[in-house]
Amino acid sequence: MQVKKVATYVLVAFVIFYLFTRPAQAASAVNGVFDGIVHGANQLAVFFTNVLA
């Protein structure tokens, strides 16, 4: 239980550090994640459109 809490704090600290030291790269990473999610959702929509058509 304690290890999970410490790991969470370390991860949050790393994210904050990354945001402050490399904001452009952090924004690019977030943008890439959202682009991937949107692409996946579009592909899922195409799949169901083809299955139900």
C-alpha positions in Angstrom: 0.0 0.0 0.0 2.8 2.4 0.9 4.8 1.6 -2.2 1.8 2.5 -4.4 1.4 5.9 -2.7 5.1 6.7 -3.1 5.1 5.6 -6.7 2.1 7.9 -7.4 3.9 10.8 -5.7 7.0 10.2 -7.8 5.0 10.0 -11.0 3.2 13.2 -10.2 6.5 14.9 -9.3 8.0 13.8 -12.6 5.1 15.1 -14.6 5.2 18.5 -12.9 9.0 18.6 -13.4 8.5 17.7 -17.1 5.9 20.4 -17.6 8.1 23.1 -16.1 11.3 22.1 -17.8 10.0 21.2 -21.2 6.6 22.7 -21.8 6.6 22.5 -25.6 7.5 18.8 -25.5 4.9 18.2 -22.8 2.2 19.9 -24.9 3.3 17.9 -28.0 3.1 14.7 -26.0 -0.4 15.5 -24.7 -1.4 16.5 -28.3 -0.1 13.2 -29.6 -2.0 11.2 -27.0 -5.3 13.0 -27.9 -4.6 12.5 -31.6 -4.2 8.8 -31.0 -7.4 8.6 -29.0 -9.3 10.5 -31.8 -7.8 8.3 -34.4 -8.7 5.2 -32.5 -12.3 6.4 -32.0 -12.6 7.1 -35.7 -11.3 3.7 -36.6 -13.8 2.1 -34.2 -16.6 4.1 -35.8 -15.5 3.0 -39.3 -15.5 -0.6 -38.1 -19.0 -0.5 -36.6 -20.2 1.3 -39.7 -18.9 -1.5 -41.9 -20.2 -4.2 -39.7 -23.7 -2.8 -39.4 -23.9 -1.8 -43.1 
